[in-house]
Amino acid sequence: MNLTLMIKLLPTTEQHQSLLETMERFNAACNVIAEAAFAEHTANKVRLQKLVYSRIREEFGSSAQMTVRAIAKTCEAYKRDKSIKPTFKPHGAIVYDQRLLSWKGLERVSILTLGRRILVPIVFGEYQAARLNRIRGQADLIYRDGVFYLAVVVDVPEPPQGAPNGFLGVDLGIKNIATGSDGEVFSGGHVNGLRHRHAKLRQCLQSKGTKSAKRLLKNLVEKNLASLRM
């Protein structure tokens, strides 16, 4: 089965700014591509690439593969609803494939920004570290609350399915709360007694109508609600 791991990046101030500018430029390019996709009513990547590839590279200074990824992201968004033109927020995720990003052991990642690659330290827990060799396909660069993350998909084996060694049927009731198919009976006498006592107490407090009675009634109701949440 597939799981998504979040890998935190620890860029320097300069690297952080470079990643941010790359993300903003990438999504601005997606908005331009979306204009063409909507005008031509096409989500075909090959056709869009012929229409906008040269313009995007020249106008936004993006690399060849980064331009291809922007076109692919726009096509995927437009396919979902061709009745509207997709729009992209400045800090929307960038999809990085193996040509744009590579892992350098368990300490750093090499990632393409505007015109150059940078080596960025990464940090993760033991759970993520044990699964990094199972990364499949692309990684999404995500910007959340001022922090950059890489969302990566890993392929992990399905957990073994335990075979049941027996079954138990349960019949629910009022007099007896539950009766198991093995013959064990759980009586509802104690519960019903508490319900009856609490009902009489609430009726008595409501009939008094004093401030202290209302306060006690409120506390009783809150206590009952708390017990139901447990």
Secondary structure as GFF3:
##gff-version 3
##sequence-region A 1 230
A	DSSP	beta_strand	2	9	.	.	.	ID=ss1
A	DSSP	alpha_helix	13	40	.	.	.	ID=ss2
A	DSSP	alpha_helix	45	60	.	.	.	ID=ss3
A	DSSP	alpha_helix	64	80	.	.	.	ID=ss4
A	DSSP	beta_strand	94	96	.	.	.	ID=ss5
A	DSSP	beta_strand	101	104	.	.	.	ID=ss6
A	DSSP	beta_strand	108	112	.	.	.	ID=ss7
A	DSSP	beta_strand	117	123	.	.	.	ID=ss8
A	DSSP	alpha_helix	126	129	.	.	.	ID=ss9
A	DSSP	three_ten_helix	132	134	.	.	.	ID=ss10
A	DSSP	beta_strand	135	144	.	.	.	ID=ss11
A	DSSP	beta_strand	147	155	.	.	.	ID=ss12
A	DSSP	beta_strand	170	172	.	.	.	ID=ss13
A	DSSP	beta_strand	176	180	.	.	.	ID=ss14
A	DSSP	beta_strand	185	187	.	.	.	ID=ss15
A	DSSP	alpha_helix	189	208	.	.	.	ID=ss16
A	DSSP	alpha_helix	211	229	.	.	.	ID=ss17
###
